[in-house]
Amino acid sequence: MEITILPELRKRKSPLVFDEKDFENEKLIPLVEAARWAPSCSNNQSWNYIFVHKKAPTREALETALTRGNAWAKRAPYLVAVAADPAQDCNDNDLPFYDYNAGLSVMCLAVEAEHQGLRVHQMAGWKEPIVKQTLGIPANFRVVVLFALGYEADIKTVWDTLDERTKSKLARPRVRKAPSENFFSGNFGKSLFEPATTQEPNNHQSRTVISKTVIASYHPRNRQRTTT
C-alpha cells in the first residue's frame, strides 16, 4: 500500500549522473527562499551557502576536495558548500544544533529543487581543509555538507561512458526501513503502528524485483525500455 505524500518527497532522489548543461538562473531564487525559511534553534539561521558554478574561478580547486567516490559530482553545474559557526548557534545538551539546523535548511532547498525539476545530491566524501581554504570559509566555521545541484541526466544517453562502480550504484533500488524499525510509541522499541493497521513492504522482495528491473532497463540492448 502506497501512502499519499507530497510528490516532491515521494519522487526525490540523489542522482549519480547530472546533466552538464546549466539550469535557468531564476530557479536559484526559490531555492534560496526555501532554504531561508527553514526552522532553526532560536531562529539563529546560522547556515551559510556558497554556490560554486562550473565556470567559477574556485570550481577546479573545489573539485579536488571531493573523494574518488564522488567524482561524479563534477558534472553538475553547481557544487554548493554549506558552512556554519558552532558558536553562533544553540548547544543545549551539548548537541551541535548548527549542524542540525543546516540540515533542515538544505532539506527545504532539496524539496524546492524537486518542485523546480532539479535534483540535489548531498555528499559526505570531501576534505574539509581544502573546501575551507578554497572558498575562504573562516577558520572557526565547520563545513556541514557539500551537494551537487542541477538537472538529472538521461541515463540511457550516458550509460556507455559510466564506470562499472557507478553502474552498480545505479542498479541499487531505493528502499526504506519498515516503520516498525525506527518509529516508536511511548518508549523505545514499541512500534508506533499496530501490525494489523499497517502493511509494511517486504524489503528483500522489493530489492530483488526492482534491482532486476533497473539493470534490465539500463542495459544497452534495452535502451527503449522505461525504468520503474
C-alpha positions as CSV (number, residue, x, y, z in Angstrom):
1,M,0.0,0.0,0.0
2,E,1.5,3.4,-1.0
3,I,0.7,6.2,1.3
4,T,-0.1,9.6,-0.4
5,I,2.5,12.2,0.5
6,L,3.9,15.3,-1.4
7,P,5.1,14.2,-4.8
8,E,8.3,16.2,-4.3
9,L,9.1,13.9,-1.3
10,R,8.0,10.7,-3.0
11,K,10.0,11.3,-6.1
12,R,13.0,12.9,-4.5
13,K,16.3,11.1,-5.1
14,S,20.0,11.7,-5.2
15,P,21.2,11.1,-8.8
16,L,24.7,9.9,-9.7
17,V,24.6,11.4,-13.2
18,F,23.9,15.1,-13.7
19,D,23.3,16.9,-16.9
20,E,26.3,19.2,-17.5
21,K,24.0,21.9,-19.0
22,D,23.1,25.0,-16.9
23,F,19.7,25.4,-15.5
24,E,17.7,28.7,-15.5
25,N,19.3,31.2,-13.2
26,E,16.0,32.4,-11.9
27,K,15.5,29.0,-10.3
28,L,18.1,29.9,-7.8
29,I,15.7,32.4,-6.3
30,P,13.1,30.0,-5.0
31,L,15.8,27.6,-3.8
32,V,17.3,30.3,-1.7
33,E,13.9,31.4,-0.4
34,A,13.0,27.8,0.6
35,A,16.4,27.4,2.4
36,R,15.9,30.8,4.2
37,W,12.5,29.8,5.7
38,A,13.7,26.6,7.3
39,P,13.2,26.3,11.1
40,S,16.2,26.8,13.3
41,C,17.0,26.8,17.0
42,S,16.1,30.3,18.4
43,N,15.8,31.4,14.7
44,N,19.5,31.7,14.6
45,Q,19.7,30.8,10.8
46,S,23.4,30.0,11.2
47,W,23.7,28.4,7.8
48,N,25.9,29.9,5.1
49,Y,25.7,28.7,1.4
50,I,28.4,29.1,-1.2
51,F,27.2,28.3,-4.7
52,V,30.1,27.4,-6.9
53,H,29.2,27.4,-10.6
54,K,31.3,25.2,-13.0
55,K,32.7,28.4,-14.5
56,A,33.7,30.0,-11.2
57,P,37.4,30.5,-10.6
58,T,37.3,28.4,-7.4
59,R,35.5,25.4,-9.0
60,E,38.5,23.4,-10.1
61,A,40.2,23.7,-6.7
62,L,36.9,22.7,-5.0
63,E,36.6,19.6,-7.1
64,T,40.0,18.4,-5.8
65,A,38.4,18.2,-2.3
66,L,36.0,15.5,-3.5
67,T,36.9,11.9,-2.7
68,R,37.2,9.5,-5.6
69,G,33.8,8.1,-5.0
70,N,32.2,11.5,-5.5
71,A,33.9,12.3,-8.8
72,W,30.5,12.0,-10.5
73,A,29.6,15.4,-8.9
74,K,32.0,17.2,-11.2
75,R,29.3,17.1,-14.0
76,A,26.8,19.1,-12.0
77,P,26.6,22.8,-13.0
78,Y,26.7,23.8,-9.3
79,L,28.6,22.4,-6.3
80,V,27.3,24.0,-3.1
81,A,29.0,24.2,0.3
82,V,27.1,24.8,3.5
83,A,29.0,26.1,6.5
84,A,28.2,27.4,10.0
85,D,29.9,28.7,13.1
86,P,29.1,26.4,16.0
87,A,29.5,29.3,18.4
88,Q,26.6,31.2,16.7
89,D,24.0,28.5,17.5
90,C,22.4,26.6,20.3
91,N,24.4,23.9,22.2
92,D,21.7,22.6,24.6
93,N,22.6,19.1,25.9
94,D,26.0,19.7,24.3
95,L,24.4,19.0,20.8
96,P,25.6,20.6,17.6
97,F,22.5,22.5,16.6
98,Y,24.3,24.4,13.9
99,D,24.7,21.0,12.1
100,Y,21.0,20.1,12.6
101,N,19.7,23.5,11.6
102,A,21.8,23.5,8.4
103,G,20.4,20.0,7.6
104,L,16.9,21.4,7.9
105,S,17.7,24.2,5.6
106,V,19.3,22.0,3.0
107,M,16.3,19.7,3.1
108,C,13.9,22.6,2.4
109,L,16.1,23.6,-0.5
110,A,16.2,20.0,-1.8
111,V,12.4,19.7,-1.8
112,E,12.0,23.0,-3.6
113,A,14.6,21.8,-6.1
114,E,12.4,18.8,-6.8
115,H,9.5,21.2,-7.3
116,Q,11.6,23.2,-9.9
117,G,12.5,20.0,-11.8
118,L,16.1,19.9,-10.4
119,R,18.0,17.4,-8.3
120,V,20.2,17.6,-5.3
121,H,22.7,15.0,-4.2
122,Q,24.3,15.7,-0.8
123,M,27.7,14.2,-0.1
124,A,29.9,13.2,2.9
125,G,33.0,12.4,0.9
126,W,35.2,15.6,0.8
127,K,38.2,17.1,2.5
128,E,37.1,20.0,4.8
129,P,40.5,21.8,4.9
130,I,40.6,22.1,1.1
131,V,36.9,23.3,1.0
132,K,37.6,26.0,3.6
133,Q,40.8,27.2,2.0
134,T,39.4,27.2,-1.5
135,L,36.2,29.1,-0.6
136,G,37.6,31.4,2.1
137,I,35.5,30.0,4.9
138,P,36.5,31.3,8.3
139,A,38.7,29.0,10.4
140,N,36.1,28.8,13.3
141,F,33.4,27.6,10.9
142,R,32.6,24.0,10.1
143,V,31.7,22.8,6.6
144,V,28.5,20.8,7.2
145,V,27.9,19.4,3.7
146,L,28.6,19.7,0.0
147,F,25.9,19.0,-2.5
148,A,25.6,18.8,-6.3
149,L,22.8,20.7,-7.9
150,G,21.4,20.6,-11.4
151,Y,19.2,18.6,-13.8
152,E,19.5,14.8,-13.8
153,A,20.9,13.4,-17.0
154,D,19.1,10.8,-19.1
155,I,21.0,7.7,-18.0
156,K,20.4,6.0,-21.3
157,T,22.4,8.7,-23.2
158,V,25.5,8.4,-21.0
159,W,25.4,4.7,-19.9
160,D,28.4,3.7,-22.1
161,T,30.5,6.5,-20.5
162,L,30.0,5.4,-16.9
163,D,32.4,3.2,-14.9
164,E,31.3,-0.1,-13.5
165,R,31.1,1.2,-10.0
166,T,28.6,3.9,-11.0
167,K,26.6,1.4,-13.0
168,S,26.4,-0.8,-9.9
169,K,25.2,2.0,-7.7
170,L,22.5,3.0,-10.2
171,A,21.2,-0.6,-10.2
172,R,20.6,-0.5,-6.5
173,P,16.9,0.0,-5.5
174,R,15.6,2.8,-3.3
175,V,14.4,1.1,-0.2
176,R,13.4,2.3,3.3
177,K,13.3,0.6,6.6
178,A,9.9,-0.6,7.8
179,P,8.2,1.9,10.1
180,S,8.4,-0.6,13.0
181,E,12.2,-0.5,12.9
182,N,12.5,3.2,13.9
183,F,9.2,4.8,14.7
184,F,8.0,4.1,18.2
185,S,5.2,4.9,20.6
186,G,5.6,5.7,24.3
187,N,9.0,4.2,24.7
188,F,11.9,3.0,22.6
189,G,11.2,-0.3,20.7
190,K,7.4,-0.2,20.8
191,S,6.1,0.2,17.3
192,L,4.1,3.4,16.6
193,F,1.6,1.4,14.5
194,E,-0.2,-1.8,15.4
195,P,0.8,-4.6,13.0
196,A,-2.9,-5.0,12.0
197,T,-3.1,-1.4,10.8
198,T,-0.1,-1.2,8.5
199,Q,1.2,-3.1,5.6
200,E,4.9,-3.0,5.7
201,P,6.7,-3.8,2.4
202,N,8.9,-6.9,2.1
203,N,12.2,-5.0,1.5
204,H,14.1,-8.1,0.5
205,Q,11.5,-9.0,-2.1
206,S,11.3,-5.3,-3.3
207,R,15.1,-5.2,-3.6
208,T,15.3,-8.3,-5.8
209,V,12.5,-7.2,-8.2
210,I,13.5,-3.6,-8.5
211,S,17.1,-4.4,-9.0
212,K,16.5,-6.8,-11.8
213,T,14.2,-4.2,-13.5
214,V,16.6,-1.4,-13.2
215,I,19.5,-3.5,-14.5
216,A,17.5,-4.7,-17.5
217,S,16.3,-1.2,-18.4
218,Y,19.8,0.3,-18.3
219,H,21.4,-2.5,-20.3
220,P,22.5,-1.2,-23.8
221,R,20.3,-3.8,-25.5
222,N,17.2,-2.5,-23.8
223,R,17.6,1.3,-24.3
224,Q,14.0,1.8,-25.2
225,R,12.6,0.3,-22.0
226,T,11.5,2.6,-19.2
227,T,12.6,2.2,-15.6
228,T,10.2,1.7,-12.7
